[in-house]
Amino acid sequence: MRTDCGPLLIAALGNPLMGDDGIGPAILDRLARRPLPPGVRTVDLGSDSLMLPAVWAGEPRVWLLDALSGGAAPGTVHHLDHDAILALPPAAPTAHHQSLAVNLRWILHCFPTMAEVRFRLWGVEPERIAPRRTLSATARRGVTATVRFLRSELS
C-alpha cells in the first residue's frame, strides 16, 4: 500500500435502517476494517449531503459512497468523476428533497473555499429501499466489489 495518498476525505451517505439505502455506510464500514493510508479520513454523513462542509477539513479530494439508482441491475457498481456528478440533472421536485448533484452545486456556490475540491462518487444500484436493517444480497455483492476497487485505488 502507498505510504501517503495525500489528503482525502471519504464520505458515506445513506440510512442503514432503510435496507439498501445503507450501501454507503456499509462500504465505509468494510473499508475502515483495515488501516487506510496516511492522509485518508472517513466520515459517515448520514442521509444529508449538505453536512459535508461541516466535516470537511480542507481535503482537495472527496470520495462519496452511496446507493445510486441509475436504472441498471441491482448490485451494479457505478463510478462517476467530478464533472459527471455535477452534470447530473436535478432529480427532486422540491427544495426539501434535493439530489446529491444539486446539493454539491449549492455547496460549491455557498462555500468558495471548497471550489477546488474534486469529487468522485461510487454508488451501488439498490434492489430495495424500505424499512429493513440489512442489505439485499445483490447490494452486499456490490459493496464487496466497491470495497475491492477502492482498496485498489488507495494502493
C-alpha positions as YAML, in Angstrom:
chain: A
units: angstrom
residues:
- id: 1
  name: MET
  ca: [0.00, 0.00, 0.00]
- id: 2
  name: ARG
  ca: [1.16, 3.56, -0.68]
- id: 3
  name: THR
  ca: [2.66, 5.35, 2.29]
- id: 4
  name: ASP
  ca: [0.68, 8.53, 1.65]
- id: 5
  name: CYS
  ca: [-2.39, 9.15, -0.52]
- id: 6
  name: GLY
  ca: [-2.38, 12.82, 0.31]
- id: 7
  name: PRO
  ca: [-5.37, 14.49, 1.89]
- id: 8
  name: LEU
  ca: [-8.54, 12.62, 1.01]
- id: 9
  name: LEU
  ca: [-11.96, 12.57, 2.64]
- id: 10
  name: ILE
  ca: [-14.13, 9.50, 2.06]
- id: 11
  name: ALA
  ca: [-17.75, 10.28, 2.98]
- id: 12
  name: ALA
  ca: [-20.63, 7.83, 3.15]
- id: 13
  name: LEU
  ca: [-24.26, 8.75, 2.54]
- id: 14
  name: GLY
  ca: [-27.32, 6.70, 3.37]
- id: 15
  name: ASN
  ca: [-29.62, 5.32, 6.03]
- id: 16
  name: PRO
  ca: [-28.79, 1.78, 7.23]
- id: 17
  name: LEU
  ca: [-32.33, 1.44, 8.63]
- id: 18
  name: MET
  ca: [-33.75, 1.61, 5.10]
- id: 19
  name: GLY
  ca: [-32.31, -1.55, 3.55]
- id: 20
  name: ASP
  ca: [-30.16, -0.84, 0.50]
- id: 21
  name: ASP
  ca: [-30.12, 2.89, 1.27]
- id: 22
  name: GLY
  ca: [-27.42, 1.84, 3.76]
- id: 23
  name: ILE
  ca: [-25.00, 0.93, 0.95]
- id: 24
  name: GLY
  ca: [-22.75, 3.98, 1.55]
- id: 25
  name: PRO
  ca: [-22.26, 3.34, 5.28]
- id: 26
  name: ALA
  ca: [-21.76, -0.39, 4.57]
- id: 27
  name: ILE
  ca: [-18.94, 0.38, 2.11]
- id: 28
  name: LEU
  ca: [-17.35, 2.76, 4.62]
- id: 29
  name: ASP
  ca: [-17.60, 0.21, 7.43]
- id: 30
  name: ARG
  ca: [-15.96, -2.52, 5.34]
- id: 31
  name: LEU
  ca: [-13.28, -0.13, 4.08]
- id: 32
  name: ALA
  ca: [-12.40, 1.02, 7.62]
- id: 33
  name: ARG
  ca: [-11.87, -2.55, 8.88]
- id: 34
  name: ARG
  ca: [-8.30, -2.35, 7.58]
- id: 35
  name: PRO
  ca: [-5.91, 0.56, 8.06]
- id: 36
  name: LEU
  ca: [-6.16, 3.29, 5.48]
- id: 37
  name: PRO
  ca: [-3.15, 5.18, 4.13]
- id: 38
  name: PRO
  ca: [-1.98, 8.30, 5.97]
- id: 39
  name: GLY
  ca: [-3.94, 11.37, 4.92]
- id: 40
  name: VAL
  ca: [-7.18, 9.44, 4.32]
- id: 41
  name: ARG
  ca: [-10.05, 10.36, 6.62]
- id: 42
  name: THR
  ca: [-13.54, 8.83, 6.68]
- id: 43
  name: VAL
  ca: [-16.89, 10.18, 7.81]
- id: 44
  name: ASP
  ca: [-20.50, 9.00, 7.75]
- id: 45
  name: LEU
  ca: [-22.74, 11.90, 6.71]
- id: 46
  name: GLY
  ca: [-25.96, 10.01, 7.38]
- id: 47
  name: SER
  ca: [-28.61, 10.98, 4.86]
- id: 48
  name: ASP
  ca: [-27.65, 14.64, 4.50]
- id: 49
  name: SER
  ca: [-25.02, 15.57, 1.91]
- id: 50
  name: LEU
  ca: [-25.39, 19.20, 2.98]
- id: 51
  name: MET
  ca: [-23.42, 18.25, 6.12]
- id: 52
  name: LEU
  ca: [-20.29, 17.94, 4.00]
- id: 53
  name: PRO
  ca: [-18.97, 21.49, 4.62]
- id: 54
  name: ALA
  ca: [-19.30, 20.95, 8.39]
- id: 55
  name: VAL
  ca: [-16.96, 17.93, 8.33]
- id: 56
  name: TRP
  ca: [-14.64, 18.98, 5.50]
- id: 57
  name: ALA
  ca: [-11.10, 19.78, 6.74]
- id: 58
  name: GLY
  ca: [-9.61, 21.20, 3.55]
- id: 59
  name: GLU
  ca: [-9.07, 17.93, 1.68]
- id: 60
  name: PRO
  ca: [-8.66, 18.60, -2.06]
- id: 61
  name: ARG
  ca: [-10.33, 15.27, -2.89]
- id: 62
  name: VAL
  ca: [-13.65, 13.97, -1.59]
- id: 63
  name: TRP
  ca: [-14.86, 10.49, -2.47]
- id: 64
  name: LEU
  ca: [-18.57, 9.88, -1.90]
- id: 65
  name: LEU
  ca: [-20.18, 6.49, -1.27]
- id: 66
  name: ASP
  ca: [-23.91, 5.99, -1.75]
- id: 67
  name: ALA
  ca: [-26.75, 3.94, -3.16]
- id: 68
  name: LEU
  ca: [-27.18, 5.14, -6.73]
- id: 69
  name: SER
  ca: [-30.27, 4.42, -8.80]
- id: 70
  name: GLY
  ca: [-29.29, 4.62, -12.43]
- id: 71
  name: GLY
  ca: [-31.61, 2.04, -13.92]
- id: 72
  name: ALA
  ca: [-29.02, -0.76, -14.04]
- id: 73
  name: ALA
  ca: [-29.36, -4.20, -12.49]
- id: 74
  name: PRO
  ca: [-29.32, -4.25, -8.66]
- id: 75
  name: GLY
  ca: [-25.80, -4.61, -7.34]
- id: 76
  name: THR
  ca: [-24.23, -2.80, -10.31]
- id: 77
  name: VAL
  ca: [-21.35, -0.57, -9.23]
- id: 78
  name: HIS
  ca: [-21.36, 2.95, -10.65]
- id: 79
  name: HIS
  ca: [-18.35, 5.29, -10.66]
- id: 80
  name: LEU
  ca: [-18.72, 8.95, -11.57]
- id: 81
  name: ASP
  ca: [-15.99, 11.54, -11.76]
- id: 82
  name: HIS
  ca: [-16.31, 15.15, -10.67]
- id: 83
  name: ASP
  ca: [-17.75, 16.55, -13.90]
- id: 84
  name: ALA
  ca: [-20.20, 13.69, -14.34]
- id: 85
  name: ILE
  ca: [-21.56, 14.15, -10.81]
- id: 86
  name: LEU
  ca: [-22.07, 17.88, -11.20]
- id: 87
  name: ALA
  ca: [-23.70, 17.38, -14.61]
- id: 88
  name: LEU
  ca: [-26.42, 15.10, -13.25]
- id: 89
  name: PRO
  ca: [-29.86, 16.65, -13.72]
- id: 90
  name: PRO
  ca: [-31.92, 17.60, -10.67]
- id: 91
  name: ALA
  ca: [-33.97, 14.60, -9.64]
- id: 92
  name: ALA
  ca: [-36.04, 16.18, -6.91]
- id: 93
  name: PRO
  ca: [-39.29, 18.09, -7.27]
- id: 94
  name: THR
  ca: [-38.82, 20.41, -4.26]
- id: 95
  name: ALA
  ca: [-36.11, 22.19, -2.30]
- id: 96
  name: HIS
  ca: [-36.77, 19.81, 0.59]
- id: 97
  name: HIS
  ca: [-35.66, 16.74, -1.39]
- id: 98
  name: GLN
  ca: [-32.58, 17.77, -3.34]
- id: 99
  name: SER
  ca: [-30.38, 15.31, -5.18]
- id: 100
  name: LEU
  ca: [-26.70, 14.84, -4.36]
- id: 101
  name: ALA
  ca: [-25.69, 16.69, -7.54]
- id: 102
  name: VAL
  ca: [-27.86, 19.70, -6.67]
- id: 103
  name: ASN
  ca: [-26.55, 19.75, -3.11]
- id: 104
  name: LEU
  ca: [-22.94, 19.64, -4.32]
- id: 105
  name: ARG
  ca: [-23.60, 22.53, -6.69]
- id: 106
  name: TRP
  ca: [-25.08, 24.52, -3.78]
- id: 107
  name: ILE
  ca: [-22.12, 23.65, -1.56]
- id: 108
  name: LEU
  ca: [-19.63, 24.82, -4.18]
- id: 109
  name: HIS
  ca: [-21.62, 28.01, -4.67]
- id: 110
  name: CYS
  ca: [-22.01, 28.81, -0.96]
- id: 111
  name: PHE
  ca: [-18.55, 27.71, 0.22]
- id: 112
  name: PRO
  ca: [-15.96, 29.24, -2.14]
- id: 113
  name: THR
  ca: [-13.17, 27.58, -0.13]
- id: 114
  name: MET
  ca: [-14.43, 24.25, -1.49]
- id: 115
  name: ALA
  ca: [-14.29, 25.36, -5.14]
- id: 116
  name: GLU
  ca: [-11.11, 23.38, -5.83]
- id: 117
  name: VAL
  ca: [-12.39, 20.13, -4.30]
- id: 118
  name: ARG
  ca: [-12.55, 17.27, -6.81]
- id: 119
  name: PHE
  ca: [-15.38, 14.83, -6.12]
- id: 120
  name: ARG
  ca: [-15.72, 11.21, -7.12]
- id: 121
  name: LEU
  ca: [-18.76, 9.05, -6.46]
- id: 122
  name: TRP
  ca: [-19.04, 5.31, -6.06]
- id: 123
  name: GLY
  ca: [-22.57, 4.01, -5.90]
- id: 124
  name: VAL
  ca: [-24.19, 0.63, -5.92]
- id: 125
  name: GLU
  ca: [-27.55, 0.11, -7.60]
- id: 126
  name: PRO
  ca: [-30.05, -0.76, -4.83]
- id: 127
  name: GLU
  ca: [-32.53, -3.61, -5.04]
- id: 128
  name: ARG
  ca: [-34.93, -2.33, -2.41]
- id: 129
  name: ILE
  ca: [-35.11, 0.72, -0.20]
- id: 130
  name: ALA
  ca: [-37.59, 0.07, 2.56]
- id: 131
  name: PRO
  ca: [-37.52, -0.22, 6.35]
- id: 132
  name: ARG
  ca: [-35.06, -3.03, 6.99]
- id: 133
  name: ARG
  ca: [-31.73, -3.25, 8.80]
- id: 134
  name: THR
  ca: [-29.96, -5.45, 6.26]
- id: 135
  name: LEU
  ca: [-28.78, -5.04, 2.70]
- id: 136
  name: SER
  ca: [-30.09, -7.26, -0.07]
- id: 137
  name: ALA
  ca: [-27.75, -9.98, -1.34]
- id: 138
  name: THR
  ca: [-27.16, -8.05, -4.57]
- id: 139
  name: ALA
  ca: [-26.30, -4.88, -2.65]
- id: 140
  name: ARG
  ca: [-23.84, -6.84, -0.47]
- id: 141
  name: ARG
  ca: [-22.10, -8.12, -3.60]
- id: 142
  name: GLY
  ca: [-21.90, -4.56, -4.91]
- id: 143
  name: VAL
  ca: [-20.47, -3.37, -1.59]
- id: 144
  name: THR
  ca: [-17.79, -6.07, -1.73]
- id: 145
  name: ALA
  ca: [-16.86, -5.16, -5.31]
- id: 146
  name: THR
  ca: [-16.72, -1.45, -4.44]
- id: 147
  name: VAL
  ca: [-14.51, -2.02, -1.40]
- id: 148
  name: ARG
  ca: [-12.14, -4.10, -3.52]
- id: 149
  name: PHE
  ca: [-12.00, -1.35, -6.13]
- id: 150
  name: LEU
  ca: [-11.47, 1.41, -3.53]
- id: 151
  name: ARG
  ca: [-8.66, -0.55, -1.87]
- id: 152
  name: SER
  ca: [-7.02, -0.82, -5.29]
- id: 153
  name: GLU
  ca: [-7.41, 2.94, -5.86]
- id: 154
  name: LEU
  ca: [-5.84, 3.64, -2.47]
- id: 155
  name: SER
  ca: [-2.81, 1.43, -3.09]
...
